[in-house]
């Protein structure tokens, strides 16, 4: 078990006995722990945390987005909740062709908001099954912060200048996020009283009447996009069967399709054939093996992943041990597989051109006094989603549906009522049938890679949670606004290792020492002494808070 020598913050992991929340903004984590202190469950804490993130992290979370959760009640089976919404009934390829979009869906604006926001109904479903606090109490903090305003954090301040032109293109968005037509800086105040009113409606009237029906629903559908109030009114979040695999005696749980959760299990299944713990972290063999396994997994993902209700996805075959062994044989220490050009190892998948999934996200975890663990992830897809704020609501609608394809032969082709390929993946490690670690990270392509980096650092290298989160990361794929798929590496990785990766043909590009393109990871684990240990990513604005 060899630790890396890369610079770290020196920040200790948070340790507590009764409950904990780890989230990418400190105010959200504090609000979640306050719910635990009031006797709330981990699900209550997760909803409170998410609602606050919709206010303080509006570039990455929002009522207009989707969500997924893994929930492990102590002594009871693991549960998985899919709160991703389908394309609206009017969202056909012909509808878009009539509006001048014949080859690709618009990435931003009204027309990119074509899928039902699922997160709020996910909150309802989770609370009905596991909530202990009254529903209306879960939104007090979020309402107050939206009404009175919050200080702009570092992450939001870094994205506002990049997205200023997008936000100026929508009057309601500009009024909220560019007050006085200036780009706010760290510490400036941003308020969203319309969002406070929308949250109050949800709190008082419930998710169905307060969001999916009535005034808010009508305003969410009042733009030029294809969504209708009927689309919202007919939506329900869905309880699904989690995917479960193993890594060195630990059970690893992921979401099934329409998410990319199976990629984590594939990568772990491939690298388990190598003696990872014998390599130093950040060594050439460690990075080379994990990067190559990622490319192989992404080839399968890109060939198959979409809505399983619309397309048969051979998940069992993709996770078969013999199959993963055959895939692992492609991993070499002296050569690099072509990025984005590997075929799936199973016949019948899509072999044409592939889009690269990007997207920003909020991943957070909660554990309560009874031992229930929740790994939750929520997103509006791109930074500020569609860039469109439904008038009078303060709600940014997601652009998740822009990842659909307009090629009718593509497995992820746009169809009304269909859910798109999703990057969002909450993760969990179980030992002896109970939750050991609840983890997740933002960052489209990077989510499975960050989870695998954390899992190997915890299991193979014996890191504590904060060390596992802070250790330098990499991203095989595409970063924001870049047309090429490369291997992006944080600057704290040793030069000699970088040169060795380049020597075998890896398309290496360097990032700063700490870069949020590699994700904001947050996690909680239960230690052998019975304490909760939390970690928060210094690449974000987060905190792990316990009591």
matplotlib code that plots the C-alpha trace (Angstrom):
import matplotlib.pyplot as plt

x = [0.0, 1.9, 0.7, 1.5, 3.8, 1.7, 0.8, -2.4, -4.3, -3.5, -7.1, -8.2, -11.3, -14.3, -15.2, -18.4, -20.6, -24.2, -24.8, -23.1, -23.6, -20.9, -21.9, -20.2, -21.3, -20.9, -24.3, -26.0, -24.1, -24.9, -28.6, -28.6, -27.0, -29.4, -32.2, -30.4, -30.2, -34.0, -34.5, -34.6, -33.6, -30.7, -33.3, -34.7, -31.1, -30.5, -33.6, -32.7, -29.2, -30.4, -32.9, -30.2, -27.8, -30.5, -30.0, -26.3, -25.0, -27.4, -24.9, -24.9, -28.2, -31.8, -35.4, -35.4, -33.1, -32.9, -31.7, -30.6, -30.1, -28.9, -30.5, -29.4, -31.6, -29.8, -30.8, -32.8, -32.1, -30.3, -32.7, -32.2, -34.3, -34.3, -35.7, -34.7, -37.5, -38.4, -38.7, -42.0, -44.8, -44.2, -40.4, -40.2, -37.5, -40.1, -40.9, -37.3, -36.8, -39.7, -37.7, -34.5, -32.8, -32.4, -28.9, -28.4, -30.5, -29.9, -27.6, -29.0, -32.1, -35.8, -35.6, -32.9, -35.4, -37.2, -37.2, -39.3, -37.4, -37.4, -35.7, -38.6, -40.7, -37.6, -37.7, -41.4, -40.8, -37.9, -39.7, -42.8, -40.8, -38.1, -38.9, -39.3, -39.6, -42.7, -42.3, -42.9, -40.1, -37.5, -37.5, -37.2, -33.5, -33.6, -36.6, -34.8, -31.5, -33.2, -35.3, -32.5, -29.7, -26.5, -22.8, -21.4, -18.9, -15.7, -17.2, -20.1, -17.8, -15.6, -18.5, -20.4, -17.9, -17.8, -21.6, -22.4, -23.3, -25.6, -27.3, -27.7, -29.6, -32.5, -34.1, -35.1, -31.7, -29.8, -32.0, -31.1, -27.4, -26.2, -27.8, -27.2, -25.8, -22.5, -20.8, -20.9, -17.6, -16.8, -18.7, -21.3, -24.9, -27.3, -31.0, -33.8, -37.1, -39.0, -37.2, -38.2, -41.8, -41.5, -39.9, -42.7, -45.3, -43.5, -43.3, -46.9, -48.7, -46.3, -44.3, -47.3, -49.5, -46.7, -44.5, -45.9, -49.4, -50.8, -49.1, -45.4, -46.0, -47.8, -45.0, -42.3, -44.1, -44.8, -41.7, -41.1, -40.0, -41.9, -42.8, -46.5, -48.2, -49.5, -45.9, -45.2, -48.5, -47.9, -44.3, -43.4, -39.9, -39.2, -37.7, -35.4, -33.1, -29.5, -26.5, -24.1, -20.6, -17.5, -13.9, -11.5, -14.1, -16.1, -19.6, -19.9, -23.3, -24.3, -27.4, -28.6, -29.3, -30.3, -27.2, -23.5, -23.2, -22.2, -18.9, -17.6, -18.3, -16.6, -13.5, -13.2, -13.8, -10.9, -8.4, -9.0, -6.9, -3.9, -2.0, -2.9, -1.9, 1.7, 2.0, 2.5, -0.4, 0.3, 2.8, 2.8, 1.4, -1.5, -2.5, -1.9, -4.0, -7.0, -7.0, -7.0, -9.7, -11.8, -11.4, -12.6, -15.6, -16.6, -16.6, -19.3, -21.1, -21.2, -22.4, -25.3, -26.4, -29.9, -33.3, -33.7, -37.4, -36.8, -33.7, -32.4, -29.1, -27.1, -26.0, -25.5, -23.2, -21.3, -20.6, -19.9, -16.5, -15.3, -16.2, -14.3, -11.3, -11.3, -11.5, -8.7, -6.4, -6.4, -4.7, -1.0, 1.8, 3.7, 0.9, -2.2, -5.6, -7.2, -9.3, -12.9, -12.4, -12.6, -15.5, -17.7, -16.7, -20.3, -21.9, -24.9, -24.2, -24.0, -20.8, -21.4, -20.2, -20.4, -21.2, -19.2, -21.2, -20.3, -22.2, -21.9, -23.5, -23.9, -23.1, -23.6, -24.1, -25.9, -25.9, -28.2, -28.2, -30.0, -27.3, -29.3, -26.9, -27.8, -25.7, -27.5, -26.7, -28.6, -27.9, -29.3, -26.7, -24.5, -23.5, -26.7, -28.5, -30.5, -29.7, -33.5, -35.3, -39.1, -40.6, -41.8, -40.4, -36.6, -36.1, -33.4, -34.6, -32.1, -30.8, -30.3, -32.4, -29.9, -27.8, -30.4, -29.4, -31.5, -30.3, -33.3, -31.1, -29.1, -29.9, -30.1, -32.3, -34.9, -38.4, -41.2, -41.5, -37.9, -35.1, -31.7, -28.3, -27.4, -24.0, -25.3, -24.1, -24.4, -22.1, -21.9, -19.6, -21.0, -19.4, -21.2, -24.5, -24.3, -23.2, -19.5, -19.0, -21.5, -19.7, -20.1, -18.7, -19.7, -18.3, -19.9, -17.0, -15.2, -17.8, -16.8, -13.1, -13.3, -15.3, -12.7, -9.8, -11.5, -12.3, -8.8, -7.3, -9.5, -9.3, -5.9, -3.9, -5.5, -6.1, -8.6, -11.5, -10.1, -6.8, -8.6, -10.6, -7.7, -5.2, -4.5, -6.9, -7.2, -9.9, -9.9, -12.3, -13.3, -13.3, -15.4, -15.5, -12.7, -13.4, -10.7, -10.9, -7.6, -6.2, -6.3, -4.0, -3.8, -0.4, 0.5, 1.1, 5.0, 6.6, 8.3, 4.9, 3.4, 6.4, 6.0, 2.3, 3.2, 5.8, 3.3, 1.0, -1.5, -2.8, -1.9, -2.9, -2.2, -4.6, -3.7, -2.8, -6.4, -9.0, -12.7, -12.8, -11.8, -14.9, -16.0, -16.1, -17.9, -18.2, -18.9, -17.7, -18.1, -14.8, -13.8, -14.2, -17.8, -17.3, -18.5, -15.6, -16.4, -14.4, -15.1, -13.4, -11.2, -11.8, -15.3, -16.9, -17.9, -17.7, -18.3, -20.2, -21.1, -22.6]
y = [0.0, 3.0, 6.5, 9.1, 12.1, 14.6, 17.8, 17.7, 20.2, 18.3, 18.6, 15.7, 13.5, 14.4, 11.8, 11.6, 9.0, 9.6, 11.1, 12.8, 14.7, 15.3, 17.7, 20.1, 23.2, 23.7, 25.4, 22.3, 19.9, 22.0, 22.1, 18.3, 17.6, 20.0, 17.7, 14.7, 16.5, 17.1, 13.3, 13.2, 10.2, 10.1, 10.5, 13.6, 15.0, 14.2, 16.1, 19.1, 19.0, 18.8, 21.6, 23.9, 23.0, 24.1, 27.6, 27.8, 25.6, 26.7, 26.0, 22.3, 21.5, 22.6, 21.7, 21.5, 18.5, 14.8, 12.6, 9.1, 7.6, 4.4, 3.9, 1.3, 1.0, -0.8, -4.5, -4.2, -4.6, -2.0, 0.2, 2.2, 5.2, 6.4, 10.0, 10.8, 12.2, 11.1, 13.2, 15.0, 13.6, 16.3, 15.8, 14.0, 14.2, 15.7, 18.4, 19.4, 19.2, 21.7, 24.1, 23.7, 21.0, 18.0, 16.7, 17.6, 18.7, 22.2, 22.1, 25.2, 27.4, 26.5, 23.8, 21.9, 21.6, 18.6, 16.1, 16.1, 17.2, 14.1, 15.1, 16.6, 13.4, 11.4, 13.4, 12.5, 8.8, 8.6, 10.6, 8.5, 5.4, 6.6, 10.1, 10.9, 14.7, 16.4, 17.1, 20.8, 21.2, 20.0, 23.2, 25.9, 26.5, 26.5, 29.0, 31.4, 31.3, 31.8, 34.7, 36.5, 35.6, 33.7, 34.5, 33.4, 30.6, 29.8, 27.2, 29.4, 32.4, 30.5, 29.4, 32.7, 34.5, 31.5, 31.4, 35.1, 35.2, 32.2, 33.8, 37.1, 35.3, 34.7, 37.6, 35.7, 34.0, 37.2, 38.9, 36.3, 35.5, 38.7, 41.3, 44.8, 43.2, 42.5, 39.2, 38.5, 37.7, 35.5, 36.8, 38.8, 38.2, 36.4, 36.1, 34.2, 35.1, 33.3, 30.1, 30.7, 30.9, 27.7, 25.9, 27.1, 25.7, 22.3, 22.5, 23.4, 21.5, 18.5, 17.5, 16.5, 19.6, 22.0, 21.1, 18.6, 20.1, 23.6, 27.0, 25.9, 23.1, 25.5, 28.0, 25.3, 24.5, 28.0, 28.5, 27.3, 23.8, 20.6, 19.9, 20.1, 20.1, 16.6, 15.4, 16.6, 15.4, 11.8, 11.4, 9.2, 8.4, 4.7, 2.2, -0.1, -3.0, -1.9, -3.4, -5.2, -6.4, -7.1, -5.9, -7.8, -9.1, -5.9, -5.5, -2.5, -1.2, 1.0, 2.2, 0.1, 1.7, 4.3, 5.3, 4.4, 2.6, -0.7, 1.0, 1.2, -2.5, -3.3, -1.3, -2.9, -6.4, -5.8, -4.3, -7.0, -9.3, -7.1, -6.8, -3.1, -2.9, -3.8, -0.6, 2.8, 5.2, 7.6, 5.1, 4.4, 0.9, 2.1, 4.9, 3.0, 0.0, 2.1, 4.4, 1.4, -0.4, 2.8, 3.0, -0.6, 0.0, 3.3, 1.4, -0.9, 2.0, 4.0, 1.0, 0.0, 2.6, 4.1, 3.6, -0.1, 0.2, 1.1, -1.0, -4.3, -3.8, -7.0, -5.9, -9.4, -10.2, -7.0, -7.8, -11.5, -12.4, -14.4, -11.5, -9.0, -11.3, -11.3, -7.5, -7.2, -9.0, -5.9, -3.9, -3.6, -1.8, -0.9, 0.5, 2.7, 1.7, 4.3, 6.8, 6.7, 4.2, 0.8, -1.4, -3.1, -6.7, -7.9, -8.0, -6.0, -2.7, 0.7, 1.1, 4.5, 7.9, 8.6, 11.7, 12.4, 12.9, 16.0, 17.6, 19.0, 17.5, 17.5, 14.3, 14.0, 11.4, 11.1, 8.6, 8.7, 7.5, 4.2, 3.4, 4.2, 5.4, 7.4, 8.2, 10.8, 12.6, 15.4, 17.5, 19.9, 18.5, 21.3, 24.2, 26.2, 23.5, 24.8, 28.4, 28.9, 30.0, 29.3, 32.8, 33.5, 30.3, 30.9, 27.4, 26.6, 23.7, 21.0, 20.3, 16.5, 15.6, 17.3, 14.2, 12.2, 11.5, 12.4, 9.5, 7.1, 4.1, 5.1, 3.2, 6.5, 8.1, 10.7, 9.2, 10.7, 9.0, 7.8, 8.5, 9.4, 7.9, 9.3, 9.9, 10.3, 7.5, 7.3, 4.7, 2.5, -0.1, -2.7, -5.0, -7.9, -6.7, -3.2, 0.1, 0.7, 3.7, 6.0, 7.9, 9.9, 12.7, 15.3, 15.3, 13.3, 11.1, 11.5, 10.0, 6.3, 7.2, 9.2, 6.4, 3.8, 6.0, 6.4, 2.7, 1.6, 4.1, 3.0, -0.8, -1.3, 1.5, 2.0, 5.7, 7.5, 9.1, 12.6, 11.3, 9.3, 12.3, 14.7, 12.4, 13.6, 12.4, 11.9, 12.1, 9.9, 11.7, 15.2, 18.2, 21.3, 22.9, 20.7, 18.7, 16.1, 13.1, 13.0, 11.8, 14.8, 14.6, 16.9, 18.7, 16.9, 13.6, 13.2, 14.3, 10.9, 9.1, 11.6, 11.1, 7.3, 7.6, 9.7, 7.2, 4.4, 6.7, 8.1, 11.5, 13.3, 16.9, 18.6, 20.3, 22.5, 20.9, 21.0, 21.1, 20.6, 19.0, 15.9, 16.2, 17.2, 13.9, 13.5, 10.4, 8.9, 5.6, 3.6, 2.8, -0.5, 1.4, 2.2, 5.9, 7.7, 9.2, 11.9, 13.5, 16.6, 17.7, 20.8, 21.2, 22.3, 24.4, 21.4, 20.0, 16.8, 17.7, 15.3, 15.2]
z = [0.0, -1.3, -0.9, -3.5, -2.8, -4.7, -2.8, -0.9, 1.3, 4.5, 5.4, 7.6, 6.9, 9.0, 11.6, 13.6, 15.3, 14.6, 11.2, 8.3, 5.0, 2.4, -0.4, -2.9, -1.0, 2.7, 3.2, 1.6, 3.9, 7.0, 6.1, 5.6, 9.0, 10.6, 9.3, 10.8, 14.1, 14.0, 13.7, 10.0, 7.9, 5.5, 2.7, 4.5, 4.7, 1.0, -0.1, 2.1, 0.8, -2.8, -2.4, -1.0, -3.9, -6.3, -4.8, -4.0, -6.9, -9.7, -12.5, -11.6, -9.8, -10.1, -9.9, -13.7, -13.7, -13.2, -10.3, -9.3, -5.9, -4.2, -0.8, 1.7, 4.8, 7.6, 7.6, 4.5, 0.7, -1.3, -3.4, -6.6, -7.7, -11.3, -11.4, -15.0, -17.2, -20.8, -23.9, -24.2, -26.4, -29.0, -29.1, -32.4, -35.0, -37.4, -34.8, -34.7, -38.5, -39.0, -36.8, -38.8, -36.7, -39.0, -38.2, -34.5, -31.6, -30.2, -27.2, -25.5, -25.3, -25.2, -27.7, -25.8, -22.8, -24.2, -21.3, -18.2, -15.1, -12.9, -9.7, -7.7, -8.2, -7.1, -3.9, -3.5, -4.1, -1.7, 1.0, 0.8, 1.4, 3.8, 5.1, 8.8, 8.8, 7.5, 3.7, 4.1, 6.6, 4.1, 2.1, 4.7, 4.3, 0.5, 0.5, 2.8, 0.9, -2.5, -1.1, 0.8, -1.5, -1.2, -1.5, -4.9, -4.3, -6.1, -8.5, -9.5, -9.9, -12.2, -14.5, -14.6, -17.0, -19.3, -19.5, -19.5, -23.2, -22.7, -19.7, -21.5, -24.2, -21.8, -20.0, -16.9, -16.6, -17.0, -14.4, -11.8, -12.5, -14.0, -11.8, -13.1, -16.3, -14.5, -13.8, -10.1, -8.3, -5.3, -2.3, -4.2, -3.4, -5.8, -4.9, -6.7, -5.2, -8.0, -7.1, -3.5, -4.5, -6.6, -3.6, -1.4, -3.8, -3.6, 0.2, 0.7, -2.0, -2.5, -5.5, -7.6, -7.2, -6.5, -9.4, -11.9, -12.0, -11.8, -12.1, -11.9, -14.5, -16.8, -16.7, -17.2, -20.4, -21.5, -23.8, -27.3, -26.4, -26.9, -23.2, -22.3, -18.9, -19.8, -20.0, -16.5, -15.1, -16.3, -15.1, -12.1, -10.8, -10.9, -8.4, -10.2, -9.4, -8.7, -10.5, -8.2, -8.9, -6.8, -6.4, -4.2, -1.8, -1.7, -3.2, -5.5, -6.4, -9.4, -11.2, -14.2, -17.6, -18.7, -16.7, -17.4, -14.0, -15.6, -16.8, -13.2, -12.7, -16.1, -15.3, -11.8, -13.3, -15.8, -13.4, -10.7, -12.9, -12.2, -8.9, -8.5, -4.8, -5.8, -7.9, -6.3, -6.8, -9.7, -11.2, -14.9, -14.6, -12.4, -14.7, -17.9, -16.8, -15.6, -18.6, -21.0, -19.1, -19.3, -23.1, -23.4, -21.1, -22.9, -26.2, -24.8, -23.2, -26.4, -28.4, -26.2, -23.6, -23.9, -22.4, -21.7, -22.2, -25.9, -26.7, -25.5, -23.6, -22.8, -19.3, -18.0, -21.0, -20.6, -16.9, -17.5, -15.9, -18.9, -21.2, -19.0, -19.0, -22.8, -22.8, -20.2, -22.6, -24.8, -22.0, -22.7, -20.9, -24.2, -26.3, -26.2, -27.5, -29.9, -28.0, -28.9, -31.8, -29.9, -30.9, -28.4, -27.7, -28.2, -31.6, -32.5, -30.8, -32.5, -34.6, -36.1, -35.0, -31.3, -29.3, -26.1, -23.0, -21.0, -18.2, -14.7, -11.7, -7.9, -6.1, -2.4, 0.4, 3.7, 6.5, 9.5, 13.1, 12.1, 9.6, 6.4, 3.7, 0.6, -2.4, -4.5, -7.7, -9.4, -12.5, -15.1, -17.6, -19.0, -16.8, -16.4, -18.3, -21.3, -20.2, -20.2, -17.1, -17.2, -16.6, -13.1, -11.7, -11.2, -12.5, -15.0, -17.3, -18.1, -21.6, -21.0, -24.0, -26.3, -26.0, -28.0, -31.7, -34.7, -36.7, -36.6, -36.7, -33.6, -30.4, -28.6, -31.2, -30.0, -29.4, -27.4, -24.0, -24.2, -21.6, -23.0, -22.2, -18.8, -17.2, -13.6, -11.4, -7.6, -6.2, -3.1, -1.6, 0.7, 3.2, 4.9, 3.4, 4.8, 3.3, 3.7, 1.4, -0.3, -3.1, -6.3, -8.4, -11.0, -14.5, -17.5, -18.8, -15.5, -13.2, -13.6, -13.7, -10.5, -8.8, -9.8, -8.7, -5.3, -5.0, -5.8, -3.5, -0.6, -1.2, -2.9, -1.3, 2.1, 1.9, 4.1, 2.4, 2.2, 0.8, -1.8, -3.0, -3.0, -4.9, -8.4, -11.0, -14.8, -17.4, -20.5, -22.8, -23.7, -21.4, -21.8, -25.3, -26.7, -29.9, -29.2, -26.8, -25.0, -21.6, -19.3, -16.3, -13.3, -12.9, -9.6, -11.5, -11.7, -15.0, -15.5, -15.4, -17.9, -20.3, -20.0, -20.9, -23.9, -24.9, -25.3, -27.3, -24.8, -26.0, -22.8, -22.2, -18.9, -16.5, -13.5, -10.2, -9.0, -11.7, -11.6, -15.0, -13.1, -10.9, -7.5, -5.5, -2.2, 0.0, 3.4, 4.7, 7.9, 9.5, 11.3, 14.6, 13.7, 13.1, 10.0, 7.9, 5.4, 2.6, 0.5, -2.7, -2.6, -6.3, -5.3, -2.5, -0.4, 3.1, 5.0, 8.1, 10.9, 14.4]

ax = plt.figure().add_subplot(projection="3d")
ax.plot(x, y, z, "-o")
ax.set_aspect("equal")
plt.show()
